[in-house]
């Protein structure tokens, strides 16, 4: 992906929508490679990914390592996707 990057770019919005699944290692290898290629070119998306990683670390440290129930996790993911579209 080349050209303009940032939260308004359609390619970046697509990447934002995939980052949680990327961190959870739930994506196909080909999608991961495409996403990683985009991250190499796009400092805004890389910064967003770093922020997401930091947020996850904070939440895990505050929760004593407990995870959210799967249905709640999926509801949050779907709400995030709805906001991005």
N, C-alpha and C positions, 0 to 999 in steps of 0.2 A: 504494500500500500504506500502510495506516495501522495504528495500534494499537501494541502492544508490539513492540519491536525488540531484536535481539541474537542471539547465536549459537543460542539455543534456539527462536527464532521460525521457523516453517516457511518464511515468505517470505525471511527472511535466509539460511537454509540454501540455498534455491534461488539466491539472488544469489551467495553464496560459490562455489557450483558453477559459475557462469558467468563469474566474474571473469577467469580466465586466457584464456578465449576472447574475452572483451571486450577485454582488453589486446592480444591478437593480431589484433584486428579481424576475427574469424571469425563474428560473430553477425549475424543479420538486423537490418535497421534498426529494425523494430518492437520487437524484443527489446531492442536497445540503448536505445531511448527509455524503455521500461518500467524497465529497470535503472537508467538515469540518474535517472528520477523517484524511484525507491526511494532511491538514494544521496542525493538532495537532502533526503529526510525522515529518513534514518537515519545518525546520526553514527557508530554502531558499524561499519556496512558501509563507510562512507567511510573510516574509520580503517583497516579491514582492507585496502581497496583501496590506500591510501597505503603501508601496510606491504608489500604485495605488489609495488608499483612499486619501492619502495626495495630490496627483496630482489633483484628482477630487475636493477636497476642494479648492485648489489654483485656479483652473480654474473657479469654481463657484464664488469665492470671486472677481476675476478680471472681470468677465462678468456681475456683477450685478444680478446674479441669472438667467440670460437668459440661455436657453438650445439650443443646436444645432438642426437644422431641422432633422426630422426622417430619411430622405433619406441620409443625410450626416453621421449621426450616424451609419446607417447600412453599408454604404460604408467603414467607418473606421473599423468597426467590421470585415467585410469581408477581408479587406486588412490585418488586424492583423492575421486572421486565415490563410490567404495565406502565410504569413511570417513564421508562426509556422509550416506549413506542409513541 
